[in-house]
Amino acid sequence: MSDNKVPVMADLAAEGRAPEILFWVGCAGSFDQRAQRVTIAFAKILNALGTDYAVLGKEECCTGDPARRAGNEFVFQMLAQQNVATLNAYNVKKIVTTCPHCFNTLKNEYPSLGGNYQVLHHSQFMQELIDEGKLVVEGGAFKGKKITYHDPCYLGRANDVYEAPRAVIESLDSDFVEMRNCKSKALCCGAGGAQMWKEDEPGNSRINTKRAQQALEVNPDYIAVACPYCNTMLTDGVKEAGKQEDVKVIDIAELIAMANGL
């Protein structure tokens, strides 16, 4: 399989095939230019490993997470029921996604609508492969580089996933350092709960600016993230601090892809 060839579920179904894993791309991973690079990096990892997977492509709708967080339950139900019908029609059993918001919704909120799947965040998926020796992280691309990690709210506090992304980062030949507020005490990036789409509330500073400052305190070369919202917010915070040339905000999938020359 080519590094850039991504199988589509409908095409496989037409051939009478059912992949082991559905890669749920999500709205950000589909339409946001920065998040698209994360999607490509993760797809390259899947292809390099010979993973039996597919995406829904144009059949994938928003999970409905932003609508529900913003209080529009009708739109959530409409989107979720359409997705459940599509997933069940393809008899999907296992889903992997690079977005904690999609992860949380698919894992915890779809079962009540008849959508029961094994759902993994890409950090968990990569950690499993590393532990099993199937994903071998090569080279010294990050040797001597300092990496810190920001915990996404919907991955950490909402689903208690703290160690998987750290295990992925620690597989690199780098210096991993925690920032002041981490794990269950990490600060929100400021975008979750549909905050991404509303105006700032009155205050003296933005939460993403404060969180970026905490990351910059440890003098990292890279701020690792595992969420497209966090990527956007921390990138903006680093730019506001004038450090965008020195410190790069990067998803953990991109770290692994870079380390393996993908």
C-alpha positions in Angstrom: 0.0 0.0 0.0 1.3 3.5 -0.9 2.1 5.8 2.0 -0.6 8.2 0.7 -3.3 5.6 -0.2 -6.1 5.6 2.3 -8.7 2.9 2.0 -12.4 3.9 2.0 -14.9 1.7 3.8 -17.4 1.8 0.9 -14.8 0.6 -1.6 -13.8 -2.3 0.6 -17.4 -3.2 1.2 -18.0 -3.4 -2.5 -15.2 -6.0 -2.6 -16.8 -7.9 0.2 -14.0 -6.9 2.6 -14.4 -5.6 6.2 -11.3 -3.9 7.8 -10.3 -4.6 11.3 -10.2 -0.9 12.2 -12.1 2.2 11.3 -10.0 5.4 11.4 -12.4 8.1 12.5 -10.8 11.3 11.0 -13.1 13.9 12.6 -14.1 17.4 11.4 -10.8 19.0 12.3 -8.7 16.2 10.8 -10.8 16.6 7.6 -11.1 20.3 7.1 -8.6 22.2 9.3 -5.3 22.6 7.4 -3.1 22.1 10.5 -5.1 19.1 11.7 -5.0 17.6 8.2 -1.2 17.2 8.6 -1.9 15.1 11.7 -4.3 12.9 9.8 -1.7 12.4 7.1 1.0 11.5 9.6 -1.2 9.0 11.4 -2.3 7.4 8.0 1.3 7.1 7.1 2.0 5.2 10.4 -1.0 2.9 9.7 0.2 2.2 6.2 3.8 1.6 7.2 2.6 -1.0 9.7 0.3 -2.7 7.1 -2.7 -2.0 9.3 -6.0 -3.3 8.1 -8.1 -0.1 8.3 -10.3 2.2 6.4 -12.0 5.6 6.7 -15.6 6.5 6.0 -14.7 9.4 3.8 -17.7 11.4 2.7 -20.0 9.1 4.8 -18.5 10.4 8.0 -20.5 13.2 9.7 -19.5 15.3 12.8 -20.0 13.2 15.9 -22.2 16.0 17.3 -19.9 16.9 20.2 -19.8 20.7 19.6 -23.6 20.8 19.1 -24.3 18.9 22.4 -21.7 21.0 24.4 -23.3 24.2 23.0 -26.8 22.9 24.1 -28.3 21.9 20.8 -29.4 18.4 21.7 -31.5 18.1 18.5 -28.6 18.5 16.2 -26.5 16.1 18.3 -29.1 13.4 18.1 -29.6 13.9 14.4 -25.8 13.6 13.6 -25.2 10.8 16.1 -28.1 8.7 14.9 -26.9 9.1 11.3 -23.4 8.0 12.2 -24.5 5.1 14.3 -26.6 3.9 11.3 -23.6 4.1 9.0 -21.2 2.4 11.4 -23.6 -0.4 12.2 -24.4 -0.9 8.5 -20.6 -1.6 8.0 -20.6 -3.8 11.2 -17.8 -1.6 12.6 -16.2 -3.1 15.8 -13.1 -1.1 16.5 -12.5 2.7 16.0 -9.3 4.7 16.3 -9.4 8.5 16.3 -6.9 11.3 16.7 -9.4 13.6 18.3 -10.3 13.3 22.1 -13.7 14.9 21.5 -14.6 12.3 18.9 -13.1 9.7 21.2 -15.2 10.7 24.1 -18.4 11.0 22.2 -18.1 7.7 20.3 -16.9 5.8 23.4 -19.2 7.2 26.1 -22.3 8.8 24.4 -23.0 6.6 21.3 -23.8 3.4 23.2 -27.1 4.9 24.5 -28.0 5.3 20.8 -27.2 1.8 19.8 -23.6 2.5 18.8 -21.4 0.0 20.7 -17.8 0.0 19.6 -14.3 -0.5 20.9 -12.9 3.1 20.7 -9.3 4.0 21.1 -7.5 7.3 21.0 -4.5 7.2 18.7 -2.1 7.5 21.7 -3.6 4.3 23.1 -3.4 2.6 19.8 0.3 3.6 19.3 1.2 2.6 22.8 -0.2 -0.8 22.4 1.8 -1.3 19.1 5.0 -0.1 20.8 4.4 -2.4 23.8 3.8 -5.3 21.4 6.9 -4.5 19.4 4.9 -3.9 16.3 5.7 -0.2 16.2 9.5 0.3 16.5 10.5 4.0 16.9 13.7 4.5 14.9 16.5 7.0 14.6 17.6 9.9 16.7 15.5 12.7 15.2 14.8 14.1 18.6 18.0 13.3 20.4 19.0 16.2 22.7 15.6 17.8 22.2 13.3 18.7 25.1 9.6 17.8 24.8 6.8 18.7 27.1 3.2 17.4 26.9 -0.2 19.1 27.3 -3.1 16.9 28.5 -6.3 17.4 26.6 -9.3 17.6 28.9 -11.4 15.1 27.1 -8.6 12.6 27.0 -7.3 13.1 30.5 -9.8 14.2 33.1 -12.8 13.0 31.1 -11.4 9.5 30.3 -8.4 9.0 32.6 -6.0 8.5 29.7 -2.7 10.0 30.9 0.0 7.4 30.4 -0.5 6.3 26.8 0.6 9.6 25.2 3.5 9.9 27.6 4.6 6.3 26.7 4.5 7.3 23.1 6.7 10.4 23.7 9.1 8.5 25.9 9.7 6.0 23.1 11.6 8.8 21.4 15.3 9.5 22.0 14.4 12.9 23.7 14.3 14.6 27.1 10.7 14.5 28.3 9.7 17.1 30.9 6.4 17.8 32.6 5.0 21.3 32.9 3.8 22.8 36.1 0.1 21.7 35.8 -0.1 18.3 34.3 -2.3 15.1 34.3 -5.4 15.6 36.5 -4.3 19.2 37.3 -3.6 20.2 33.8 -5.1 23.5 32.5 -7.6 23.4 29.7 -6.4 24.9 26.4 -9.7 26.9 26.4 -11.4 25.4 23.3 -13.3 22.4 24.7 -17.0 22.4 25.5 -17.8 24.3 22.3 -15.7 27.3 23.6 -13.8 27.2 20.3 -16.8 28.9 18.6 -17.8 31.6 21.1 -16.4 35.1 21.8 -14.0 35.7 24.7 -15.7 36.3 28.1 -14.6 39.3 30.2 -11.2 38.8 31.9 -7.6 39.8 32.0 -6.0 37.0 30.0 -6.8 34.1 27.8 -6.5 30.6 29.2 -4.6 29.4 26.1 -2.0 32.2 26.7 -1.6 31.1 30.3 -1.3 27.4 29.3 1.3 28.3 26.6 3.3 30.3 29.2 3.4 27.2 31.5 4.7 25.1 28.6 7.3 27.7 27.7 8.5 27.8 31.4 10.3 24.4 30.9 12.1 25.7 27.8 10.9 23.0 25.4 11.9 22.5 21.8 8.5 20.9 21.2 5.1 21.1 22.9 3.4 17.7 22.2 -0.3 17.6 21.9 -2.9 14.9 21.2 -5.9 17.0 20.2 -6.6 19.3 17.3 -8.3 21.9 19.5 -5.3 22.0 21.8 -3.0 22.2 18.8 -4.7 25.3 17.6 -4.9 27.0 21.0 -1.4 26.3 22.1 0.0 27.3 18.7 -1.8 30.7 19.1 -0.4 31.0 22.6 3.1 30.3 21.5 2.8 32.9 18.7 1.5 35.5 21.2 4.6 34.9 23.2 6.7 35.4 20.1 8.3 32.0 20.4 6.9 30.3 17.3 10.4 30.1 15.6 11.9 28.4 18.7 9.1 26.1 19.9 6.9 23.9 17.8 3.5 22.6 18.8 3.2 19.1 17.3 0.9 16.1 17.6 2.3 12.8 19.0 1.5 11.1 15.6 3.7 13.6 13.9 6.5 13.0 16.4 6.4 9.2 15.6 6.1 9.8 11.8 9.1 12.2 11.9 11.2 9.8 14.1 10.6 7.0 11.5 11.1 9.2 8.5 7.6 8.9 7.3 
